[in-house]
């Protein structure tokens, strides 16, 4: 069963542009290098510069675990650690039609 993540992040003031730039790089890498990463959307609300959302879909739980354990994920987390004030992650099952 496919697994999705919905990640809501509150960014530290003034970090929006730098965070989005790094997140776009991370998303492109995941889609290109992780066969189990089926979708990776980065979203920024029109009315708020200090929020960001990520919607990710993985083929299954093993693909998600591989993503979390990957070296590039550790580098991404370190790169954005000082940009993110708070993070909330919802792990969801993707319901088939």
ChimeraX commands (.cxc) that place a marker at each C-alpha (Angstrom):
marker #1 position 0.00,0.00,0.00 radius 0.5
marker #1 position 1.28,3.45,-0.90 radius 0.5
marker #1 position 2.16,5.73,1.99 radius 0.5
marker #1 position 1.91,9.53,2.01 radius 0.5
marker #1 position 3.41,12.17,4.22 radius 0.5
marker #1 position 1.90,15.55,4.82 radius 0.5
marker #1 position 4.43,17.80,6.51 radius 0.5
marker #1 position 3.53,21.21,7.86 radius 0.5
marker #1 position 6.42,23.47,8.80 radius 0.5
marker #1 position 6.53,26.81,10.51 radius 0.5
marker #1 position 9.62,28.60,9.30 radius 0.5
marker #1 position 11.68,31.05,11.27 radius 0.5
marker #1 position 11.07,34.65,10.17 radius 0.5
marker #1 position 12.92,35.59,7.00 radius 0.5
marker #1 position 13.82,31.98,6.11 radius 0.5
marker #1 position 11.11,31.35,3.49 radius 0.5
marker #1 position 13.15,32.00,0.35 radius 0.5
marker #1 position 16.22,30.03,1.47 radius 0.5
marker #1 position 14.07,27.17,2.72 radius 0.5
marker #1 position 12.08,26.88,-0.51 radius 0.5
marker #1 position 15.28,26.90,-2.57 radius 0.5
marker #1 position 16.73,24.03,-0.52 radius 0.5
marker #1 position 13.44,22.14,-0.47 radius 0.5
marker #1 position 13.19,22.27,-4.28 radius 0.5
marker #1 position 16.66,20.72,-4.53 radius 0.5
marker #1 position 15.69,18.02,-2.05 radius 0.5
marker #1 position 12.44,17.23,-3.88 radius 0.5
marker #1 position 14.19,16.95,-7.25 radius 0.5
marker #1 position 16.81,14.63,-5.75 radius 0.5
marker #1 position 14.20,12.38,-4.13 radius 0.5
marker #1 position 12.18,12.06,-7.32 radius 0.5
marker #1 position 15.26,11.36,-9.44 radius 0.5
marker #1 position 17.18,9.07,-7.09 radius 0.5
marker #1 position 14.57,7.20,-5.05 radius 0.5
marker #1 position 12.59,4.68,-7.13 radius 0.5
marker #1 position 10.01,4.40,-4.34 radius 0.5
marker #1 position 9.33,8.16,-4.25 radius 0.5
marker #1 position 6.27,8.59,-6.46 radius 0.5
marker #1 position 5.39,12.22,-5.72 radius 0.5
marker #1 position 6.99,15.13,-3.89 radius 0.5
marker #1 position 5.15,18.46,-3.88 radius 0.5
marker #1 position 6.36,21.55,-2.05 radius 0.5
marker #1 position 3.58,24.00,-1.20 radius 0.5
marker #1 position 3.67,27.55,0.14 radius 0.5
marker #1 position 0.42,29.25,1.19 radius 0.5
marker #1 position -0.41,32.38,-0.77 radius 0.5
marker #1 position -1.14,34.29,2.43 radius 0.5
marker #1 position 1.83,33.30,4.61 radius 0.5
marker #1 position 5.56,33.43,4.03 radius 0.5
marker #1 position 6.45,31.58,7.23 radius 0.5
marker #1 position 4.64,28.32,6.40 radius 0.5
marker #1 position 5.48,25.48,4.07 radius 0.5
marker #1 position 3.85,22.15,3.35 radius 0.5
marker #1 position 5.19,19.01,1.73 radius 0.5
marker #1 position 3.08,16.25,0.21 radius 0.5
marker #1 position 5.09,13.09,-0.50 radius 0.5
marker #1 position 3.94,9.69,-1.75 radius 0.5
marker #1 position 6.02,6.52,-1.48 radius 0.5
marker #1 position 5.33,3.13,-3.05 radius 0.5
marker #1 position 5.15,1.47,0.36 radius 0.5
marker #1 position 6.39,1.71,3.94 radius 0.5
marker #1 position 9.79,0.25,2.99 radius 0.5
marker #1 position 10.32,3.03,0.42 radius 0.5
marker #1 position 9.48,5.64,3.05 radius 0.5
marker #1 position 11.88,4.06,5.55 radius 0.5
marker #1 position 14.62,4.04,2.87 radius 0.5
marker #1 position 13.95,7.73,2.26 radius 0.5
marker #1 position 14.23,8.60,5.96 radius 0.5
marker #1 position 17.45,6.57,6.30 radius 0.5
marker #1 position 19.13,7.98,3.19 radius 0.5
marker #1 position 22.30,10.04,3.43 radius 0.5
marker #1 position 20.79,12.89,1.41 radius 0.5
marker #1 position 17.88,13.11,3.87 radius 0.5
marker #1 position 20.32,13.57,6.74 radius 0.5
marker #1 position 22.10,16.34,4.81 radius 0.5
marker #1 position 18.78,18.05,3.99 radius 0.5
marker #1 position 17.68,17.91,7.64 radius 0.5
marker #1 position 20.98,19.46,8.75 radius 0.5
marker #1 position 20.77,22.16,6.06 radius 0.5
marker #1 position 17.27,23.29,7.10 radius 0.5
marker #1 position 17.55,22.77,10.86 radius 0.5
marker #1 position 18.10,26.47,11.55 radius 0.5
marker #1 position 15.32,27.50,9.15 radius 0.5
marker #1 position 12.45,25.50,10.68 radius 0.5
marker #1 position 10.84,26.53,13.96 radius 0.5
marker #1 position 8.32,23.68,14.11 radius 0.5
marker #1 position 7.41,20.59,12.08 radius 0.5
marker #1 position 4.33,18.41,12.16 radius 0.5
marker #1 position 4.24,15.18,10.16 radius 0.5
marker #1 position 1.12,13.17,9.32 radius 0.5
marker #1 position 1.74,9.70,7.93 radius 0.5
marker #1 position -1.21,8.50,5.83 radius 0.5
marker #1 position -2.26,5.45,3.85 radius 0.5
marker #1 position -3.16,6.28,0.27 radius 0.5
marker #1 position -6.66,5.04,-0.37 radius 0.5
marker #1 position -7.18,3.46,-3.79 radius 0.5
marker #1 position -10.24,4.25,-5.85 radius 0.5
marker link #1:1,2 radius 0.2
marker link #1:2,3 radius 0.2
marker link #1:3,4 radius 0.2
marker link #1:4,5 radius 0.2
marker link #1:5,6 radius 0.2
marker link #1:6,7 radius 0.2
marker link #1:7,8 radius 0.2
marker link #1:8,9 radius 0.2
marker link #1:9,10 radius 0.2
marker link #1:10,11 radius 0.2
marker link #1:11,12 radius 0.2
marker link #1:12,13 radius 0.2
marker link #1:13,14 radius 0.2
marker link #1:14,15 radius 0.2
marker link #1:15,16 radius 0.2
marker link #1:16,17 radius 0.2
marker link #1:17,18 radius 0.2
marker link #1:18,19 radius 0.2
marker link #1:19,20 radius 0.2
marker link #1:20,21 radius 0.2
marker link #1:21,22 radius 0.2
marker link #1:22,23 radius 0.2
marker link #1:23,24 radius 0.2
marker link #1:24,25 radius 0.2
marker link #1:25,26 radius 0.2
marker link #1:26,27 radius 0.2
marker link #1:27,28 radius 0.2
marker link #1:28,29 radius 0.2
marker link #1:29,30 radius 0.2
marker link #1:30,31 radius 0.2
marker link #1:31,32 radius 0.2
marker link #1:32,33 radius 0.2
marker link #1:33,34 radius 0.2
marker link #1:34,35 radius 0.2
marker link #1:35,36 radius 0.2
marker link #1:36,37 radius 0.2
marker link #1:37,38 radius 0.2
marker link #1:38,39 radius 0.2
marker link #1:39,40 radius 0.2
marker link #1:40,41 radius 0.2
marker link #1:41,42 radius 0.2
marker link #1:42,43 radius 0.2
marker link #1:43,44 radius 0.2
marker link #1:44,45 radius 0.2
marker link #1:45,46 radius 0.2
marker link #1:46,47 radius 0.2
marker link #1:47,48 radius 0.2
marker link #1:48,49 radius 0.2
marker link #1:49,50 radius 0.2
marker link #1:50,51 radius 0.2
marker link #1:51,52 radius 0.2
marker link #1:52,53 radius 0.2
marker link #1:53,54 radius 0.2
marker link #1:54,55 radius 0.2
marker link #1:55,56 radius 0.2
marker link #1:56,57 radius 0.2
marker link #1:57,58 radius 0.2
marker link #1:58,59 radius 0.2
marker link #1:59,60 radius 0.2
marker link #1:60,61 radius 0.2
marker link #1:61,62 radius 0.2
marker link #1:62,63 radius 0.2
marker link #1:63,64 radius 0.2
marker link #1:64,65 radius 0.2
marker link #1:65,66 radius 0.2
marker link #1:66,67 radius 0.2
marker link #1:67,68 radius 0.2
marker link #1:68,69 radius 0.2
marker link #1:69,70 radius 0.2
marker link #1:70,71 radius 0.2
marker link #1:71,72 radius 0.2
marker link #1:72,73 radius 0.2
marker link #1:73,74 radius 0.2
marker link #1:74,75 radius 0.2
marker link #1:75,76 radius 0.2
marker link #1:76,77 radius 0.2
marker link #1:77,78 radius 0.2
marker link #1:78,79 radius 0.2
marker link #1:79,80 radius 0.2
marker link #1:80,81 radius 0.2
marker link #1:81,82 radius 0.2
marker link #1:82,83 radius 0.2
marker link #1:83,84 radius 0.2
marker link #1:84,85 radius 0.2
marker link #1:85,86 radius 0.2
marker link #1:86,87 radius 0.2
marker link #1:87,88 radius 0.2
marker link #1:88,89 radius 0.2
marker link #1:89,90 radius 0.2
marker link #1:90,91 radius 0.2
marker link #1:91,92 radius 0.2
marker link #1:92,93 radius 0.2
marker link #1:93,94 radius 0.2
marker link #1:94,95 radius 0.2
marker link #1:95,96 radius 0.2
marker link #1:96,97 radius 0.2
view
